[in-house]
Amino acid sequence: MSIRPTALVTGARAGIGRAIAVGLAQAGFDLALLDLQEDDALQESAALAKQLGARAVTLAGDIAAIEQHEALLDAAEQAIGALTCLVNNAGVSVLSRGDLLEVTPQSYDRCQQINTRGTFFLTQAFARRLLTRTTATAQRSIITITSSNAQAVSVLRGEYGISKAALSMASRLFAVRLADAGIGVYEVQPGLIATEMTAPSKARYDAEIERGLTAIKRWGQPEDVAQVVVSMATGALPYTVGHAVPVDGGLLIPKF
């Protein structure tokens, strides 16, 4: 069994997930990196972690398929040792932005099945494993990436906001349930982060940022999110339970 802390990071092929993998590798973690396919992008995430001295393995799986969760956790632990950290980063946006009155059941269900249901049950499976281990040799944590849209209304992608708001509640529920076991459960709420997912909206938000949408007049970077995740995973927030940290440049602060 590894004496180093270990983490499973979902949605690790690029963007925020890749930055989290790199950040955790820098902090001394060994990593299991999960995405839908073990493609070149996921392999690159692993290669970057390995360059920093981490053991890093790649896994293919769909978190929406909850029947796969135990096998995925088994595979991760067989490769890098007993897991001490879960980073729930995998998620999807809407099939298409549009009028709330035109949201389709397909788009709504997709957000719920992946963002909310899949993440909830993976967290449940991971938490059960942690609780079976009577001796904790490292800081144990569960960190869930939600969104500023867990709070801020975006009527052009309502089903996404609903799924993230529900996931925010799930994070707090697990935080209270697991606090007495010494397991830190946290939430990160990214705002406008420059990734593949936000690229289609770049021109629109460039102008909004310049007009003061965010207090810090720039796009957030995946590394900004990763720094917060690393702080949570390494126990830098003692005596905190269920904290949600916005990484949004002041987007959610009321301004006038």
C-alpha positions as CSV (number, residue, x, y, z in Angstrom):
1,M,0.0,0.0,0.0
2,S,1.3,3.4,-0.9
3,I,2.4,5.7,2.0
4,R,1.7,8.7,-0.2
5,P,-1.8,10.2,-0.3
6,T,-3.9,9.0,-3.2
7,A,-6.7,10.5,-5.2
8,L,-9.2,9.6,-7.8
9,V,-10.0,12.5,-10.1
10,T,-13.0,12.2,-12.4
11,G,-13.2,14.2,-15.7
12,A,-9.4,14.4,-15.7
13,R,-8.6,14.6,-19.5
14,A,-8.4,18.4,-19.8
15,G,-9.2,21.7,-18.3
16,I,-10.0,21.9,-14.6
17,G,-9.6,18.1,-14.2
18,R,-6.1,18.1,-15.7
19,A,-5.1,21.1,-13.6
20,I,-6.3,19.4,-10.4
21,A,-4.3,16.3,-11.4
22,V,-1.1,18.4,-11.8
23,G,-1.8,20.3,-8.6
24,L,-2.2,17.1,-6.6
25,A,0.8,15.6,-8.1
26,Q,2.9,18.6,-7.0
27,A,1.4,18.1,-3.5
28,G,2.7,14.5,-3.4
29,F,-0.4,12.6,-4.4
30,D,-0.5,9.4,-6.5
31,L,-3.4,9.5,-8.9
32,A,-6.1,7.5,-10.7
33,L,-7.4,9.7,-13.5
34,L,-10.8,8.8,-14.8
35,D,-12.7,9.9,-18.0
36,L,-15.0,8.4,-20.5
37,Q,-12.1,7.1,-22.7
38,E,-8.4,6.5,-22.2
39,D,-7.6,8.8,-25.1
40,D,-4.5,10.8,-25.8
41,A,-5.7,13.8,-23.7
42,L,-6.2,11.6,-20.6
43,Q,-2.8,10.0,-21.2
44,E,-1.3,13.5,-21.4
45,S,-2.8,14.4,-18.0
46,A,-1.1,11.3,-16.5
47,A,2.2,12.1,-18.2
48,L,2.2,15.5,-16.6
49,A,1.6,14.1,-13.2
50,K,4.3,11.5,-13.7
51,Q,6.8,14.2,-14.6
52,L,6.2,15.6,-11.1
53,G,7.0,12.3,-9.5
54,A,3.5,10.9,-9.0
55,R,2.3,7.4,-9.9
56,A,-0.6,8.0,-12.2
57,V,-2.9,5.6,-13.9
58,T,-5.7,6.2,-16.3
59,L,-9.2,4.6,-16.2
60,A,-12.1,4.7,-18.6
61,G,-15.6,4.8,-17.2
62,D,-18.9,6.7,-17.1
63,I,-19.9,7.9,-13.7
64,A,-23.5,7.9,-14.8
65,A,-23.3,4.1,-14.9
66,I,-23.5,3.5,-11.2
67,E,-23.1,-0.2,-11.5
68,Q,-19.5,0.4,-12.6
69,H,-18.5,2.4,-9.5
70,E,-17.2,-0.4,-7.3
71,A,-15.1,-1.8,-10.2
72,L,-13.7,1.6,-10.9
73,L,-12.8,2.1,-7.3
74,D,-11.3,-1.4,-7.2
75,A,-9.2,-0.7,-10.2
76,A,-7.9,2.6,-8.8
77,E,-6.9,1.0,-5.5
78,Q,-5.3,-2.0,-7.1
79,A,-3.1,0.4,-9.1
80,I,-2.1,3.1,-6.6
81,G,-3.2,1.8,-3.1
82,A,-6.1,2.7,-0.8
83,L,-7.7,5.9,-1.9
84,T,-7.7,8.9,0.5
85,C,-9.3,11.5,-1.7
86,L,-12.0,11.7,-4.3
87,V,-12.3,14.7,-6.6
88,N,-15.7,14.8,-8.3
89,N,-15.0,16.9,-11.3
90,A,-16.7,15.1,-14.2
91,G,-19.8,16.8,-15.5
92,V,-21.6,18.0,-18.6
93,S,-23.4,21.2,-19.7
94,V,-26.7,21.4,-21.5
95,L,-27.2,19.9,-25.0
96,S,-28.0,23.4,-26.2
97,R,-28.5,26.8,-24.6
98,G,-32.0,28.2,-25.0
99,D,-35.3,29.2,-23.6
100,L,-36.2,27.6,-20.3
101,L,-39.6,26.8,-21.7
102,E,-37.9,24.7,-24.4
103,V,-35.7,22.5,-22.2
104,T,-36.0,18.9,-23.3
105,P,-36.3,15.9,-21.0
106,Q,-33.2,14.5,-22.7
107,S,-31.1,17.4,-21.8
108,Y,-32.5,17.6,-18.3
109,D,-32.1,13.9,-17.6
110,R,-28.5,14.0,-19.0
111,C,-27.5,16.7,-16.5
112,Q,-29.2,14.9,-13.6
113,Q,-27.7,11.5,-14.5
114,I,-24.2,12.6,-14.8
115,N,-23.8,15.8,-12.7
116,T,-26.0,14.8,-9.8
117,R,-27.0,11.1,-9.7
118,G,-23.6,9.7,-10.9
119,T,-21.6,11.9,-8.6
120,F,-23.9,11.2,-5.6
121,F,-23.5,7.5,-5.9
122,L,-19.8,7.5,-6.6
123,T,-19.4,9.6,-3.5
124,Q,-21.5,7.2,-1.5
125,A,-19.5,4.2,-2.7
126,F,-16.2,6.0,-1.8
127,A,-17.4,7.1,1.6
128,R,-18.5,3.6,2.5
129,R,-14.9,2.4,1.7
130,L,-13.4,5.0,3.9
131,L,-15.6,4.1,6.8
132,T,-14.6,0.5,6.7
133,R,-11.0,1.5,7.3
134,T,-10.5,2.0,11.0
135,T,-7.0,3.4,10.8
136,A,-6.7,6.7,8.8
137,T,-3.0,7.1,7.7
138,A,-3.6,10.3,5.8
139,Q,-6.0,13.2,5.4
140,R,-9.2,11.9,3.9
141,S,-11.3,14.2,1.8
142,I,-14.1,14.4,-0.8
143,I,-14.1,17.5,-3.0
144,T,-16.9,18.2,-5.5
145,I,-16.7,20.7,-8.3
146,T,-20.1,22.3,-8.8
147,S,-20.5,25.8,-10.4
148,S,-21.4,29.4,-9.7
149,N,-24.7,28.3,-11.3
150,A,-25.5,26.3,-8.2
151,Q,-26.4,29.8,-6.9
152,A,-26.6,32.2,-9.8
153,V,-29.6,31.8,-12.2
154,S,-28.8,31.2,-15.9
155,V,-32.1,30.8,-17.7
156,L,-30.4,29.7,-20.9
157,R,-29.2,26.5,-19.3
158,G,-31.6,25.9,-16.5
159,E,-31.2,22.1,-16.3
160,Y,-27.5,22.5,-15.7
161,G,-28.1,24.9,-12.8
162,I,-30.7,22.6,-11.3
163,S,-28.2,19.7,-11.4
164,K,-25.4,21.7,-9.8
165,A,-27.7,23.2,-7.1
166,A,-28.7,19.6,-6.1
167,L,-25.1,18.5,-6.1
168,S,-24.2,21.4,-3.8
169,M,-26.8,20.1,-1.3
170,A,-25.4,16.6,-1.7
171,S,-22.0,17.9,-0.8
172,R,-23.3,19.5,2.4
173,L,-25.2,16.3,3.3
174,F,-22.1,14.1,3.0
175,A,-20.1,16.7,4.9
176,V,-22.3,16.5,7.9
177,R,-22.7,12.7,7.7
178,L,-18.9,12.2,7.5
179,A,-17.6,15.0,9.8
180,D,-17.4,12.9,12.9
181,A,-15.3,10.3,11.0
182,G,-12.7,13.0,10.3
183,I,-13.4,13.0,6.6
184,G,-13.3,16.5,5.1
185,V,-16.1,17.2,2.5
186,Y,-15.9,20.3,0.5
187,E,-17.3,22.1,-2.6
188,V,-15.7,24.3,-5.1
189,Q,-17.9,26.6,-7.2
190,P,-16.0,27.8,-10.3
191,G,-17.2,30.8,-12.1
192,L,-15.9,31.8,-15.6
193,I,-13.0,29.4,-16.1
194,A,-11.3,29.2,-19.5
195,T,-11.9,25.6,-20.6
196,E,-13.3,23.8,-23.6
197,M,-16.8,23.9,-22.0
198,T,-16.8,27.8,-21.8
199,A,-15.0,28.4,-25.1
200,P,-18.2,28.9,-27.1
201,S,-19.2,31.8,-24.8
202,K,-15.8,33.5,-24.7
203,A,-16.6,36.6,-26.8
204,R,-19.8,37.3,-24.9
205,Y,-18.1,37.1,-21.5
206,D,-15.0,38.9,-22.6
207,A,-17.2,42.0,-22.9
208,E,-19.1,41.3,-19.7
209,I,-15.9,40.9,-17.7
210,E,-14.6,44.2,-19.1
211,R,-17.8,45.9,-18.0
212,G,-17.4,44.6,-14.4
213,L,-19.2,41.3,-14.3
214,T,-16.3,40.0,-12.1
215,A,-14.4,42.1,-9.6
216,I,-11.1,40.7,-11.0
217,K,-11.2,41.5,-14.7
218,R,-10.0,38.3,-16.2
219,W,-11.1,34.8,-16.9
220,G,-10.3,32.3,-14.3
221,Q,-7.8,29.6,-15.1
222,P,-8.1,25.9,-14.3
223,E,-5.0,26.3,-12.1
224,D,-7.0,28.8,-9.9
225,V,-9.5,26.0,-9.2
226,A,-6.7,23.5,-8.6
227,Q,-5.0,25.5,-5.9
228,V,-8.2,25.5,-3.9
229,V,-8.7,21.8,-4.4
230,V,-5.2,21.1,-3.2
231,S,-5.7,23.2,-0.1
232,M,-8.8,21.1,0.7
233,A,-7.2,17.8,-0.1
234,T,-4.1,18.4,2.1
235,G,-6.0,19.4,5.2
236,A,-5.4,23.1,5.0
237,L,-9.0,23.9,6.2
238,P,-9.2,22.3,9.6
239,Y,-12.4,22.6,11.7
240,T,-14.4,23.3,8.6
241,V,-17.4,21.3,7.4
242,G,-19.0,21.4,4.0
243,H,-17.5,24.7,3.0
244,A,-18.2,25.9,-0.6
245,V,-15.5,28.1,-2.0
246,P,-16.3,30.2,-5.0
247,V,-13.5,30.5,-7.4
248,D,-15.1,33.2,-9.5
249,G,-13.1,36.5,-9.3
250,G,-16.0,38.0,-7.3
251,L,-18.7,37.0,-9.8
252,L,-21.2,36.1,-7.1
253,I,-20.6,39.1,-4.8
254,P,-23.6,41.5,-5.1
255,K,-22.4,44.8,-6.7
256,F,-23.9,48.1,-7.6
